[in-house]
Amino acid sequence: MATVKLTELFRQNRFTSSDNSFNMRPVYVNPDVVVCLREDIQTLKLLQEGDGSLPEGLDSRHEFTKLHINSGNSSFDITVVGSPDMVEEKLAASRNALLKG
């Protein structure tokens, strides 16, 4: 199982923290369980409005993609930094590397 390293944009757990701001962390995704990619317009809107809850270091050129992941018994969405095209290229490159093995 090859994974692809992406940067996830996430909020602290609302039940365990009063901090409502976003943070970033590396996330390793198995391309075989990604069902859908779509542009995350809500996060892009927060960035363009200058919302103070987003992490430092992001600028108006950043784009965001929501990945829908289905891992058998569960499915969930995550938001990653990058356009859907860029994320798809990374996921496809990982699959092609396996085929060339």
C-alpha positions, 0 to 999 in steps of 0.5 A, a space after each residue: 500500500 503506497 500512500 501520498 503525503 498531503 497537508 490536511 487543514 483541520 479544526 480542533 475537536 469541538 468536544 475536547 477544545 474551546 479553540 475553534 481555529 484551524 491547524 495544519 498537519 501532514 496526512 498520508 492517504 491511500 489513493 485506493 480509498 479516495 472515492 471523490 475529490 471536490 473543491 472546498 469552496 467554504 474554506 476558500 471563502 474563509 481565506 478570501 474573507 481574511 478569517 482569523 481562524 485559518 493558520 498563518 502562512 496561507 495566502 489568497 493563491 491557496 486552494 483547498 480540496 475535500 477528499 471523501 475517503 471510504 475505508 470499508 466500514 467507515 467513510 469521512 471527509 478531510 480538507 487538504 491544501 491544494 487544488 483538486 487537479 493537483 491532488 488528483 495528480 499526486 494520487 495518480 502518480 502514486 498509482 502509476 509508480 506502483 504499476 511500473 514497480 
